[in-house]
Amino acid sequence: MKGVFGARITAVALAVALVAAAALALFAVLGANGAVARTGPLTVHAGLEAPPSPFVRANGLYDGKGGKAQLEARISGAMTGPLSPVAVKSGDGKLVVYNTWHELRAVDGERSFSAQGIGDGDVLGVPELRVYDGSGHDELLARGAYSAAWRADGAIAFVEATQPEFRAGGNYVGRVVVRQSIRGRNVAWIKEPAHYVVYGWAGDRLLVYRVGLGEKLELLVADTPGRVRPLADGSAIALSPDATRVAVLDQEATNVRVLDVATGRELAWLDVTTATPALRWVSYSGSWAGDHIVTPASAGLAVFHTGPSSLELEQVLSLDRAQFPVGVQQPRFADDDGNDISATVDIPPSASGGAVSFFIKCDRITRSCERGAAAPAKDWLRPVEQEGGTP
């Protein structure tokens, strides 16, 4: 009898398992084809073996498939922070331009300049842009330069400093130039010296930050060389896939607007503090895919739905601030459906260890995330941006 009942129990268990598997498969299909994305907390667990796209770390360029290329210099985003990518791939995929830092004096980021004997005017280093071509060739693009963006035709824009050396206590200013190719001549698109950061190309128009006192940001549009106009006070969240619209954020980080790049006309507006659910703030350097925008937010991540003249908060994905004290950086949609989101997480130094960074990849339908291995923050672990604004 025991053998008979055991066989029956095994058969029933097998049947239940098959039904459960079918249900999970159906759930996955529904999730990939329009299941409702609901607001709620994200669960994060280890398991991300490799980011879904190419990335850089220290002096390595990784293709996201297990391959690695050695770069001639270490990656550095010290001149731009999250305002601009540290590495960008050209539209044809053949070239990668990256930011680096030629150190002339060692600096301990956790100690004051005075404690290290560094005074105003002392030369600390020189920012540089380099280009890697995929065959192992790595060359200097420009010295005293940073923050680059490829145009679809292969032209490249970047900031060229008035004086290449970066000095302690000084204001590092420059102009914005464009080369038709990496070995072309510099053509000034914005001549007036100021602190600039190149955001990216919107078709044939160039979007640039002008950074003022107190890190106040102003978004400019350069339509052609020498023809520059203000677009918005504040920062850019994301550029639309067709490069005709840009979502911008005001200085208070609470009002999101969608603007027509060509005319500056406001197409949609939303105050996130009065949205449902309400947010205290949202941040810049997000991503736009289809009719969805994702960006960092006070809770973790905010996903907006946008139409020709509408903007609404569709979903808020919250993160545990004890585990993610400064949230995420530069979230990107990792699939065509706009369901998968990848981002970089920076963890500040603590009594238990130094600052680290790692990638996470989240499914916004199931609200589950996988996290990758941690790297020292000084390695500038970041995705490689593709010309056009996607990893």
Secondary structure, 3 states (H helix, E strand, C coil): CHHHHHHHHHHHHHHHHHHHHHHHHHHHHHHHCCCCCCCEECEEEECCCCCCCCEEECCEEECCCCCEEECCCCECCCCCHHHCCCEEECCCCCCEEEEEEEECCCCCCCCCCHHHCCCCCCEEEEEEEEEECCCCCEEEEEECEEEEEECCCCCEEEEEECCCCEECCCCCCEEEEEECCCCCCCEEEEEEEECEEEEEEECCEEEEEEECHHHCEEEEEEEECCEEEEEEECEEEEECCCCCEEEEECCCCCEEEEEECCCCCEEEEEECCCCCCCCCCECCCCEEECCEEEEEECCEEEEEEECCCCEEEEEEEECCCCCCCCCEEEEEECCCCCCEEEEEEEECCECCECCEEEEEEEECCCCEEEECCCEEHHHCCEECEECCCEC
